[in-house]
């Protein structure tokens, strides 16, 4: 069972908060910036290009806030948050733990607004599943650092802790860390990369920015990313490859790069490597 969710607010807000050209100020903390609907669209396409297949399908849409939200919602609390702005635009702010006020409302022009549609997993009461928090998660505090930022032995401790002490769970986290870094979400000391990216990214015709630009042309809200954002993908990928090259020089190729494309996946080395 899959349900379609119109990503209007909360963790998947609309571009009306920030235009495509706006960049995050350097003094902002990573948890202070508004998230963007076009980033959700771009994340889906980047996930497919990297062949991780871990991001739910996302597509951009132009939404009529009056006809497709306000007039059809059965949520009275949501309905009460709709209002007409001084510029005669339809706005609403919904209900959430933060950024839900008239000062942070989402406004149409006059009632047309961009959004993203995502296919989400069913609710937990319909499909039971377990959740593990990322061991390298941020503290989300202006002054307090996370344990991995202050404990030099933290990585070794994680590698001995279930479920990261066996299988590919730790490698999967490394893949997602690179994914987050490429998207500009966060920079952590754990980086890995599928072995194909070492050679593919070195070829001019296979630049990540070009692949993304071509893929994003299929979305209805194209252009999803501006050129500066596309160029930033190539810049971040070069940083990843520099870290990999440094690790390979220090530890050796077989202890850094996991060859999981050809052959039986049961031959994976233990996370101690």
N, C-alpha and C positions, 0 to 999 in steps of 0.2 A: 504494500500500500504506500503510495506517495501522495503527498498533498502539496499543492502549489501555494507559495506564500508571496504576497506582494511586499517587497522590501521597502517599506516607507519610512521606518524609523527604528529606534533601538540600535541593534548592532549592524543593521543594513540601511543606512539613511540615504536620502536623496541628494543629488548634486546641487540642489538649490541652496544648500548650506555653504558650499564652496564651488566655484566655477572650475572647469578643467585646467585653467591656467594658474590657479592659486597653488602655491607651494607652502609646505609647513614651515613656519618661522623657526629659525635655529634655536630659539630660547624655549620652545615648547617641549614639555615632557611627552614621552611617547604615548601616554594615556590621556593627554589633553586634547589632542587633535580630533576633529570630526572625521568619522569614517565616511567613505564615499561609495555611491552605488556603482559608479563606473569602475572602481577598484574591484568590486565583487565580480563584475563581468570579466575584467581583465584576468582576475585570478583563475577563473574557470578555463579561459583559453590557455593561460600559461601552464596550468596543470595538465592539460591535454598535450601540449607541445612537449613537456618534459616526460609524458607518459606515466605520471604518478597515479592519475585517475582517483584522486581522493577528494576533490572538490565537487559538491553537488552541482548539477546543471544549472546555469544562470543565463538569463537573457534579458536584454534591455527592452523597456517598453515605455511608450508615452501614455500617461494615464489621465483620464478626466476625473478630477477629484470630486466633482459634484455628482456626475451620473454614475460613476463606477465605485465610489467609496461612500460618500455621505448619504446618498439616497438609497443605498442598498444595505448598509450596515445594520445589524441587529444589536450591536453593542452600544447601549445608551451612553455609557461613559465616554466612548470614543466620539459619538455623535455630538456630545456637549462641548467638545473641544474645538469644533469648527467655528470659524468666525470670518467676517469680511474685514480686510485690512484697510487702512486709510487710503491705500492706492487702488481700492476696489478689487483686490485679488482674494480668491478663496484660500483660506489658511486653516491648518489644524495642528495640534501639538500632541495629541494622544496622551497616554499614561505610561510612564516609565520611571525608573529611579533617578534619572538625571536628564537634563536637556529637554524636559517636557514642560514647557511654559510658553506664554505668548512671546517672550523674548527670543525663544528658540524654535518658533513655529516653522512649519513647512508651508510655503506659499506657491500657488500656481500663477500662471500668466494667461488669462485671469484664473483659470482653473485647470490648465494643462500643466503637467509636471512629469519629469522623467523619473523612472523607477526601474528596479530590477526584479525579475521573477526568478525564484529559486525553488528547486525541488528539494524538499526536506524529508528526513526520515520521519516515520510516524511517531506519535507521542510514546513516552516510556510505558504508559499503561497498556499500550497496544503491542509494543515490541520491546521486551526487556533486553537490556544490554548493560555492559559494564563500562565505566569511565575511569581512565587513569590520567591524573594531572601530569603535565610535562615537568620532569625533574628540573629543567632549566627555565622554568617560568620566571617572569619578572616579579619583583616585589610590589609593583604599582604603588610605590611610596616615594615621596620627594626626597627623603633623607635616608630611609632604610634600604640597605642592599640585600639582595637574595643570598641564600647560603652558598650557592655556586660561585658567587662573586668574591667571597672572602675565604673559602676553604680550598686550599691547593690540592687536597686529596679527594675532593668531591666526586670527580669523574670516576676514580677507581672504586669509590663506594657505590655509586650507581650501578656500575658494571657487575657488582656482586649482589644486587638487589632484584628480586622478582618484580615484574616479569621481564626485566631488562637483562637478566643473566643468561638468557637462552633465546634461540630463534632470531628473528630479524627485527624485533621491536626497537632496539637501540638504533639500528641502521635506518629504520623508518623515521625515527625522530630526527636523525641527521638530514635525511632528505627534506623533511618539512622545515628544518631550520634554514637550509639553503633556499627553499621556496619562499619563506618569510623574508629572508634577506633580499632576494631578488625583487620582491614586491615592495621593499622599502619599509617593512613593518618593524623589524628589530635586527640587531646584530649581536650574535652570541658566539662564544668561542668554539662551538661545535659545528664543523662544516664537512660535508662529504658531497660527492657528485657522481651520478652514473658515469661509467667510464667513457661512454660515447661522447659526452659533452667536451672531453678534453680535446678530441680531434675535430668534432663538428664545429665548435665555436671558433676554432682557429681559422676556418675557411671563410673567406669574405662572403660567399654566397649563402652561407648558413648562419649569418648573424642572428642572434636571438631577437633583436629589435625588428628585423625584416620578417621573421616568421610570425611574430606577434601582430605586426601591422597587417599582414596578409590575412591572418586568422580573424582579426577583429573586424575586418570589412564585412563579414557576414552578419554582424549584429545590427539591429534596426537603429541603434543610437550611434552608429559609426559617424565620425571618428570617436572612438571610446577614449583613447589616449592621445595626448599631444606629442609632438616630436621630442620635446625635452624629456618626457617620461619614458619614451621608447629608448632614447639614447642612454638614459640612466640604467636600463636593463643591461645593456652591453657593458657599461662601466662597472656595475656590481658583479657581473659574471667574471670580468677580468680579475676583480679582487678575490673572488672565490678560487679561481684557478691559481692565483699567486700563492694563496694559503696552501692549496693542495700541493703545488710544486715544492713549497718549503717543507711540508710534512713528508713528501716522498723522498726528498733529498736527505732528510734526517732519519726517517724510520724505514725507508725502503718501500717500493711500490706495492708488494704483496701485503704489507701491513697497513696500508692506507686505503687502497682502492679495492672495493668488493666487486668481483666479476660475477654478476648475477643475471646476465643477459643470455649467455649460452651455457647449456648444461643443466643438470639437475640442481634445484635449489636446496636440496638436502645436503649439499656439500659445503654449505656456508660454514665459515670459521666461527669459533665462539666469540662473543663480544669482548673477550679479554684482549683481542687484537686491536 
